[in-house]
């Protein structure tokens, strides 16, 4: 079960997946915003989203788990 982690402090601009959704490696899970730049966070593997731990308008810190893929 790979955890997808935030690489920097950022605002959660858009959540594009929900638990139970099938995703492919490289598919964008969420879009973060930092310093007026959009940062797509992609799935590292093919699988199913088992958890999404962020919501739009929230803030993530470096190392926070954004989602878990089974």
Secondary structure as GFF3:
##gff-version 3
##sequence-region A 1 70
A	DSSP	beta_strand	2	5	.	.	.	ID=ss1
A	DSSP	beta_strand	10	15	.	.	.	ID=ss2
A	DSSP	beta_strand	22	23	.	.	.	ID=ss3
A	DSSP	beta_strand	28	34	.	.	.	ID=ss4
A	DSSP	beta_strand	37	42	.	.	.	ID=ss5
A	DSSP	beta_strand	47	52	.	.	.	ID=ss6
A	DSSP	beta_strand	59	60	.	.	.	ID=ss7
A	DSSP	beta_strand	65	69	.	.	.	ID=ss8
###
